[in-house]
Amino acid sequence: MIEKLGEKCEIDGVQYLLQQMKVEGVSCSEGVFISVINSYRRVGLAEQALKMFYRIREFGLKPTVKIYNHILDALLAENRFSMINPIYSNMKRDGMEPNVFTYNILLKALCKNNRVDGAYKLLVEMGNKGCAPDAVSYTTIVSSMCKPGQVEEARELAMRFGSGVSVYNALINGLCKEHRIEEAFWLLCEMVDRGIDPNVITYSTIISSLCDVGNVETSLGILGQMFVRGCNPNIHSFTSLLKGYLLGGRTYEASDLWNRMIREGFLPNVVAYSTLIHGLCSNGSMNEAVSVSYQMEENSCPPNVTTYSALIDGFAKAGNLLGASQTWNRMISNGCSPNVVAYTCMVKVLCQNNMFHQAHSLIEKMAFENCPPNTVTFNTFIKGLCGCGRVDWAMKLLDQMKQYECLPNITTYNELLDGLLRVNRVKEAFELVTEIEKCGIQLNIVTYNTILHGVCRAGMVVEAFQLLGKMLTEGTKLDAITFNIIIYAYCKQGKVNNAIQLLDRIRGGGEWNPDIISYTSLLWGICNSGGMQEAFIYLQKMLNEGICPNFATWNVLVRSLFSNLGHLGPVYILDDIMANK
């Protein structure tokens, strides 16, 4: 009875029955007491489980190694590391020898607390006490070592004791997280050569990593290898492939894979459904995404907060306030509590519709709902405010962030700098830069590009080049945006030859290929200096490189042509250009 109540999380019923047993003098067995501990564990009441453990003798029972293991595991589940060591000490004081399950719990606790060295010492202690580590022991340590990027050290350790499939899986997972997929392939081959059969986790890890970088074709090859070796894929394997197709915008193939998955008897879980919905939303297929979310409910797989967040974010990207609001209301009415991601997506769509007071109210509500806003939430709100010129309000949010213990990051400051420079508050922008540096936050390329663009827009070209000098001195790697800003700055100063030399030199060095923005800025500069013939030379270069002129490019050329050649000249020249294209 206690076990059944515990499975249903009826803690009051469990406590009542246990008390009745005590009153009636009924002895509590080891199994029943373990069921009580597990009941507390299920509902996240490890401390209450510990208090009950200290009262164990009141129920006519003495602690056993098995009971100690379950109380240690309950504490570990809630990361109560400070309580684990005293319990382990009590266990040894009671004269009980830890078994491999005890040690594995302790190893996991040490690794979760980033004390891998301590875990390794405990592994040695196990051997000295005649308790041979098992696959779980080794996998726990190897997995933990792979997380901070110590894959090589983890591999050395694994080679010392002989690796099983679970240890290889941990190593392959570590390599894939560092995008070292080729080395993961070598480990896969090594497994086969050593007679260790890769399992579905091995293959699915590699498939997922390949799909993350859009390499679906190779992933399909791995899937084929699975079938050849008699290893059946699972729902996670198919979900990874689905993600790969959707990341590449290949919605037709994703739909085909989904239907094949259903035909072959794989029941989609909430992760598979959410992956499909997120991909459809990212590709602008909102109607299909909403339809899939209703299919989930029909198939007894209710959407979770991740599913709803994907839908709200999709509607936000489409600027559809009504769709986002309806999804939000549906989420609440279905008893699904929003998390910080869902709230942030809703803040985004409200800002897109200039509903800043409603967005601010929602942020304040988050704290009351025990879901405090994070830095991303504030960055979203600040971006919305700055985009509409509400910079003063955005600046005040820096203080509000501190109230919620949210530290501004470089993205926060980049949005504020962009907001200030959009309204030509250049002095305040440079004051903010000083504040950023005092906080010890490193300026990134986005920061520099934001300032460069802002000062150029304000006509402060000299200051732009001074900032460029600082960037080069500090070893900041320039990107395409930086080069485009510099070309524009040169052209604005009338130094078109400098812009041309820069474009030709950088292109020749292979550092960067000019794009439509580069050529449009350059053509604008050339036309302003009256060099129509040279403008057509660079227009032809642009076309030869496969870059099609856009509206802004044609606007520059047409304005210049009419300015220099009257009314009919431009028509003949443009007809000639279009005929030769």
C-alpha positions in Angstrom: 0.0 0.0 0.0 2.8 2.4 0.9 4.6 1.7 -2.4 1.4 2.3 -4.4 0.7 5.6 -2.6 4.4 6.6 -3.1 4.1 6.0 -6.9 1.1 8.3 -7.0 3.1 10.9 -4.9 0.5 10.7 -2.1 3.0 11.7 0.6 0.3 12.4 3.3 -1.0 8.9 2.9 2.5 7.4 3.1 3.2 9.3 6.4 -0.2 8.3 7.8 0.3 4.6 7.1 3.9 4.6 8.5 2.6 6.3 11.7 -0.2 3.7 12.0 2.4 0.9 11.7 4.4 2.5 14.6 1.3 3.0 16.8 0.1 -0.6 16.2 3.6 -2.0 16.8 3.9 -3.4 13.3 7.6 -3.7 12.3 8.7 -2.0 9.2 10.6 -4.1 6.7 13.6 -2.9 4.7 11.6 -2.9 1.5 8.8 -0.7 3.0 11.2 1.8 4.4 13.0 2.1 1.0 9.5 2.7 -0.5 9.1 5.6 1.9 12.5 7.1 1.0 11.7 6.8 -2.7 8.3 8.5 -2.2 10.0 11.5 -0.7 12.6 11.4 -3.5 9.9 11.5 -6.2 8.4 14.8 -4.9 11.8 16.4 -4.3 11.8 16.1 -0.5 15.2 14.6 0.1 15.6 16.5 3.4 12.4 15.0 4.7 13.6 11.6 3.7 16.8 12.2 5.7 14.8 13.2 8.8 12.8 10.0 8.4 16.0 8.0 8.1 17.3 9.3 11.4 14.1 8.0 13.0 14.5 4.5 11.5 14.9 2.8 14.8 11.5 4.1 16.0 10.0 1.7 13.4 11.8 -1.3 14.7 14.4 -1.3 11.9 18.2 -0.9 11.7 19.9 0.8 8.8 21.2 -1.5 6.0 23.6 -0.9 3.2 20.6 -0.9 0.8 18.8 1.7 2.8 21.9 3.9 3.0 22.3 3.6 -0.8 18.7 4.8 -1.3 19.0 7.8 1.1 22.3 8.7 -0.6 20.7 8.5 -4.0 17.8 10.7 -2.9 20.2 13.4 -1.6 22.2 13.2 -4.9 19.1 13.7 -7.0 18.7 17.1 -5.4 22.5 17.9 -5.4 22.6 18.0 -1.6 26.4 17.3 -1.7 27.0 18.7 1.8 24.7 16.1 3.3 26.2 13.1 1.4 29.6 12.9 3.1 28.2 12.8 6.7 25.8 10.0 5.8 28.7 8.0 4.2 30.7 8.6 7.4 27.8 7.3 9.5 27.6 4.3 7.3 31.2 3.4 7.9 30.9 4.2 11.6 28.0 1.7 11.8 30.5 -0.9 10.5 28.9 -1.4 7.1 31.0 -2.0 4.0 29.9 0.1 1.0 29.1 -2.0 -2.1 29.6 -1.0 -5.8 26.2 0.8 -5.8 27.3 3.0 -2.8 30.6 3.8 -4.5 28.8 4.6 -7.8 26.5 7.1 -6.0 29.5 8.7 -4.4 31.4 8.8 -7.7 28.5 10.5 -9.3 28.2 13.0 -6.5 31.9 13.9 -6.7 31.7 14.3 -10.5 28.6 16.4 -10.4 30.4 18.6 -8.0 33.3 18.9 -10.4 35.7 17.0 -8.1 36.9 14.5 -10.7 40.3 14.1 -8.9 38.4 13.0 -5.8 36.4 10.6 -7.9 39.6 9.1 -9.3 40.9 8.6 -5.7 37.7 6.9 -4.7 38.1 4.6 -7.7 41.5 3.5 -6.4 39.9 3.1 -2.9 37.4 0.7 -4.4 40.1 -1.5 -5.8 42.0 -1.5 -2.5 38.9 -2.6 -0.5 38.2 -5.5 -2.9 35.1 -3.8 -4.5 35.7 -4.0 -8.2 34.5 -1.0 -10.2 31.9 -1.8 -12.8 31.0 -0.2 -16.2 28.9 2.4 -14.4 31.9 3.4 -12.2 34.2 4.0 -15.2 31.5 5.6 -17.4 30.6 8.1 -14.6 34.2 9.3 -14.4 34.9 9.3 -18.1 31.6 11.2 -18.8 32.5 13.8 -16.3 36.0 14.2 -17.7 34.6 14.7 -21.2 32.4 17.6 -20.1 35.2 20.2 -19.4 36.9 19.3 -22.6 39.4 16.8 -21.1 38.6 14.1 -23.7 42.2 13.1 -24.1 42.7 12.5 -20.4 39.4 10.7 -20.3 40.6 8.4 -23.1 43.9 7.7 -21.4 42.0 6.7 -18.3 39.6 4.5 -20.3 42.5 2.7 -22.0 43.9 1.8 -18.6 41.0 -0.4 -17.5 39.6 -1.6 -20.9 36.6 0.1 -22.3 33.1 -1.2 -22.7 30.4 0.2 -25.0 29.1 2.7 -22.3 32.7 4.1 -21.9 33.1 4.4 -25.6 29.7 6.2 -25.8 30.9 8.7 -23.2 34.1 9.4 -25.2 32.3 9.7 -28.5 29.8 12.1 -26.9 32.6 14.2 -25.6 34.3 14.4 -29.0 31.0 15.2 -30.7 30.4 18.1 -28.3 33.7 19.5 -29.3 32.8 19.0 -33.0 35.6 16.5 -33.4 33.4 14.2 -35.5 36.2 12.7 -37.5 37.9 11.5 -34.3 34.5 10.1 -33.1 34.4 8.1 -36.4 37.9 6.7 -35.5 36.6 5.6 -32.1 33.6 3.9 -33.7 36.0 2.0 -36.0 38.1 1.1 -33.0 35.1 -0.3 -31.2 34.3 -2.6 -34.1 38.0 -3.7 -34.5 38.0 -4.6 -30.8 34.9 -6.7 -31.1 32.7 -4.2 -29.2 29.3 -3.8 -30.9 28.2 -0.1 -31.0 24.7 0.3 -29.8 21.9 2.7 -30.7 23.3 5.3 -28.3 26.7 5.2 -30.1 25.1 5.7 -33.5 22.5 8.2 -32.5 25.2 10.4 -30.8 27.1 10.6 -34.1 24.0 11.1 -36.2 22.9 14.0 -33.9 26.2 15.7 -34.1 26.3 15.4 -37.9 22.8 16.8 -38.2 23.7 19.7 -35.9 26.1 20.9 -38.6 23.6 20.1 -41.5 25.4 17.0 -42.7 22.3 14.8 -43.2 23.8 12.7 -46.0 26.6 11.3 -43.9 24.0 10.8 -41.1 21.9 8.7 -43.5 25.1 6.6 -44.2 25.5 6.0 -40.4 21.8 5.0 -40.3 22.5 2.5 -43.1 25.5 1.1 -41.2 23.2 0.6 -38.2 20.9 -1.6 -40.2 23.8 -3.6 -41.7 25.1 -4.3 -38.2 21.7 -5.3 -36.9 21.3 -2.3 -34.7 17.8 -0.9 -34.9 17.4 2.9 -34.7 15.1 4.4 -32.1 13.0 7.5 -31.9 16.0 9.6 -30.9 17.9 8.5 -34.1 15.0 9.6 -36.3 14.5 12.9 -34.3 18.1 13.8 -35.0 17.7 13.2 -38.7 14.5 15.2 -38.7 16.4 18.1 -37.0 19.1 18.0 -39.7 16.5 18.2 -42.5 14.7 21.1 -40.9 17.9 23.0 -40.1 18.6 23.0 -43.8 15.1 24.1 -44.7 14.4 20.7 -46.3 10.8 20.5 -45.0 9.6 18.1 -47.8 12.3 15.5 -46.8 11.5 16.1 -43.1 7.8 15.4 -43.8 8.7 12.3 -45.8 11.0 11.0 -42.9 8.3 11.7 -40.4 5.7 9.7 -42.3 8.2 6.8 -42.8 8.9 6.9 -39.1 5.2 6.5 -38.3 4.7 3.8 -40.9 7.5 1.7 -39.3 5.8 1.9 -35.9 7.9 4.5 -34.1 5.6 6.5 -31.9 6.7 10.2 -31.7 7.4 11.5 -28.2 7.2 15.1 -27.1 10.8 15.7 -28.1 10.2 14.5 -31.7 7.0 16.5 -32.0 8.7 19.6 -30.6 11.6 19.2 -33.0 9.2 19.1 -35.9 7.2 22.1 -34.7 10.4 24.1 -34.0 11.7 23.3 -37.5 8.3 24.2 -39.2 8.2 27.5 -37.2 11.8 28.3 -38.2 10.9 27.8 -41.9 7.7 30.0 -41.6 5.2 27.1 -41.8 3.1 28.3 -38.9 -0.2 26.7 -40.0 1.5 23.3 -40.3 3.2 23.8 -36.9 -0.1 24.6 -35.2 -1.7 21.6 -36.9 1.0 19.3 -35.6 0.6 20.6 -32.0 -3.1 19.6 -32.2 -2.1 16.2 -33.5 0.0 15.8 -30.4 -3.1 16.2 -28.2 -5.1 13.8 -30.3 -2.3 11.2 -29.9 -2.2 11.5 -26.1 1.1 13.4 -26.2 0.3 16.8 -24.8 2.6 19.7 -25.8 5.0 20.9 -23.2 6.5 24.3 -22.5 9.2 23.8 -25.1 6.5 23.1 -27.7 4.5 26.2 -26.8 7.7 28.3 -26.7 8.6 27.2 -30.3 5.1 28.2 -31.5 5.2 31.6 -29.7 8.7 32.3 -31.0 7.5 31.3 -34.5 4.6 33.8 -34.3 7.0 36.4 -32.9 9.3 36.0 -36.0 6.2 36.4 -38.2 5.1 39.5 -36.3 1.8 37.7 -35.5 0.7 39.0 -32.1 -2.7 37.3 -32.3 -1.2 33.9 -33.0 1.3 34.3 -30.2 -1.4 35.4 -27.7 -3.7 32.5 -28.7 -0.9 30.0 -28.1 0.0 31.6 -24.8 -3.7 31.4 -23.6 -3.9 27.8 -24.9 -0.7 26.9 -22.9 -2.1 28.4 -19.7 -5.6 26.8 -20.1 -4.0 23.4 -20.6 -2.2 23.8 -17.3 1.3 24.2 -18.7 3.3 26.8 -16.7 5.4 29.1 -18.9 9.2 29.0 -18.3 11.7 31.8 -18.9 12.0 31.0 -22.6 8.2 31.2 -23.1 8.0 34.5 -21.2 10.9 35.9 -23.2 9.3 34.9 -26.5 6.1 36.7 -25.4 8.1 39.8 -24.4 9.6 39.7 -27.9 6.3 39.7 -29.8 4.9 42.4 -27.5 7.9 44.6 -28.3 7.5 44.0 -32.0 4.0 45.4 -31.7 5.2 48.5 -29.6 3.3 47.1 -26.6 6.2 48.0 -24.2 4.1 48.6 -21.1 2.5 45.2 -21.5 6.0 43.7 -22.0 7.2 45.3 -18.8 4.2 44.1 -16.9 4.9 40.6 -18.1 8.5 40.8 -16.9 7.3 42.0 -13.4 4.8 39.1 -13.3 7.6 36.6 -13.9 9.1 37.2 -10.5 5.7 36.7 -8.8 5.2 33.4 -10.7 8.6 32.1 -9.4 10.1 32.4 -12.8 12.4 35.4 -12.6 13.6 37.1 -15.9 17.1 36.4 -17.0 19.6 38.5 -19.0 18.1 37.3 -22.3 14.7 38.5 -21.3 16.0 42.0 -20.5 18.1 42.0 -23.7 15.0 41.2 -25.7 13.1 44.1 -24.0 16.0 46.5 -24.4 16.4 45.7 -28.1 12.7 46.4 -28.6 12.9 49.7 -26.8 16.0 50.8 -28.6 14.6 49.9 -32.0 11.8 52.4 -31.4 13.9 55.2 -30.0 12.9 54.6 -26.3 16.5 54.7 -25.2 16.0 56.4 -21.9 13.7 53.7 -20.7 16.2 51.1 -22.0 19.0 52.7 -20.0 16.9 52.6 -16.8 16.5 48.8 -17.2 20.2 48.4 -16.2 19.3 49.2 -12.6 16.2 47.0 -12.8 18.4 44.1 -13.9 20.4 44.4 -10.7 17.2 44.1 -8.7 16.6 40.7 -10.3 20.3 39.7 -9.9 20.7 39.7 -13.7 24.1 40.8 -14.8 24.2 42.8 -18.1 26.4 41.1 -20.7 28.1 42.4 -23.8 24.9 41.8 -25.8 23.0 44.1 -23.3 25.5 46.9 -23.8 25.6 46.4 -27.6 21.9 46.9 -27.8 22.1 50.1 -25.7 25.0 51.4 -27.8 23.0 50.8 -30.9 20.0 52.6 -29.4 22.1 55.6 -28.4 23.9 55.9 -31.7 20.7 55.6 -33.7 19.6 58.9 -32.1 23.0 60.5 -32.4 23.8 60.5 -28.7 27.4 59.8 -29.5 28.9 61.3 -26.3 26.7 59.1 -24.1 27.6 56.0 -26.2 31.3 56.6 -25.5 30.6 57.1 -21.8 28.8 53.8 -21.9 31.9 52.2 -23.5 34.0 53.5 -20.6 31.5 51.9 -18.2 31.7 48.6 -20.0 35.5 48.5 -19.8 35.3 49.4 -16.1 33.1 46.4 -15.5 35.7 44.2 -17.0 33.5 43.2 -19.9 35.5 42.6 -23.1 34.3 44.5 -26.2 33.6 42.2 -29.1 33.4 42.7 -32.9 29.7 43.5 -32.7 30.5 46.3 -30.2 33.1 47.8 -32.4 31.0 47.5 -35.6 28.0 49.1 -33.8 30.2 52.1 -32.8 31.8 52.3 -36.2 28.5 52.4 -37.9 27.1 54.9 -35.5 29.9 57.4 -35.7 30.0 57.1 -39.5 26.3 57.8 -39.7 26.9 60.8 -37.5 29.5 62.1 -40.0 32.4 61.5 -37.5 34.6 59.7 -40.0 37.9 60.7 -38.3 36.7 59.1 -35.0 35.7 56.0 -36.9 39.2 55.6 -38.2 40.7 56.2 -34.8 38.5 53.4 -33.4 39.6 51.2 -36.3 43.2 51.9 -35.3 42.4 50.8 -31.7 40.8 47.6 -33.0 43.9 46.7 -35.1 46.2 47.5 -32.1 44.2 45.2 -29.8 44.3 42.4 -32.4 40.5 42.4 -33.0 39.7 40.3 -36.1 37.8 42.3 -38.6 34.7 40.8 -40.3 32.7 41.5 -43.4 30.6 44.1 -41.6 33.7 46.0 -40.5 35.1 46.0 -44.0 31.8 47.3 -45.4 31.7 50.1 -42.8 35.3 51.1 -43.7 34.5 51.2 -47.4 31.5 53.4 -46.7 33.6 55.6 -44.4 36.3 56.1 -47.1 33.6 56.9 -49.7 31.9 59.4 -47.4 35.2 61.2 -47.0 35.6 61.2 -50.8 38.6 58.8 -50.6 37.2 56.5 -53.2 40.7 55.3 -54.3 41.4 54.1 -50.7 38.1 52.2 -50.7 39.0 50.5 -54.1 42.5 49.7 -52.9 41.1 48.2 -49.7 38.5 46.1 -51.5 41.0 44.8 -54.1 43.7 44.1 -51.5 41.5 42.2 -49.1 39.8 40.2 -51.8 43.2 39.3 -53.2 44.4 38.1 -49.8 41.4 35.8 -49.5 40.4 37.3 -46.1 37.0 38.4 -47.4 34.8 38.4 -50.5 32.9 41.6 -51.2 29.1 41.4 -51.1 26.2 43.5 -52.4 26.7 46.0 -49.5 30.4 46.5 -50.4 29.8 47.1 -54.1 26.8 49.3 -53.5 28.8 51.5 -51.1 31.7 51.6 -53.5 29.5 52.5 -56.5 27.9 55.3 -54.4 31.3 56.7 -53.7 32.5 56.4 -57.3 29.3 58.0 -58.7 29.6 60.9 -56.2 33.1 61.6 -57.4 31.8 61.7 -61.0 33.5 58.5 -62.2 30.7 56.9 -64.2 33.0 54.9 -66.4 34.7 53.4 -63.4 31.3 52.7 -61.8 30.4 50.6 -64.8 33.7 48.7 -64.5 32.9 47.7 -60.9 29.2 47.0 -61.8 30.5 44.5 -64.4 32.9 43.0 -61.8 30.0 42.6 -59.5 27.9 40.8 -62.1 30.9 38.6 -63.1 31.2 37.5 -59.4 27.5 36.4 -59.5 26.3 39.3 -57.2 23.0 40.6 -58.4 22.3 44.4 -57.9 19.5 45.1 -55.5 17.1 48.1 -55.3 19.7 50.2 -53.4 22.4 49.5 -56.1 20.1 50.5 -59.0 18.9 53.5 -57.1 22.6 54.7 -56.7 23.3 54.2 -60.4 20.0 55.6 -61.8 20.3 58.8 -59.6 23.9 59.3 -60.8 23.0 58.7 -64.4 20.1 61.1 -64.4 22.3 63.7 -62.7 25.1 63.4 -65.2 23.4 62.5 -68.5 20.0 64.0 -68.5 16.8 62.0 -69.1 17.4 59.7 -72.1 21.1 58.7 -71.7 20.5 56.5 -68.6 17.7 54.6 -70.4 20.0 53.6 -73.3 22.8 52.6 -71.0 20.6 50.6 -68.6 19.0 48.8 -71.6 22.6 47.9 -72.8 23.5 46.6 -69.3 20.4 44.4 -69.0 20.9 43.0 -72.5 24.5 42.0 -71.7 23.6 40.5 -68.3 
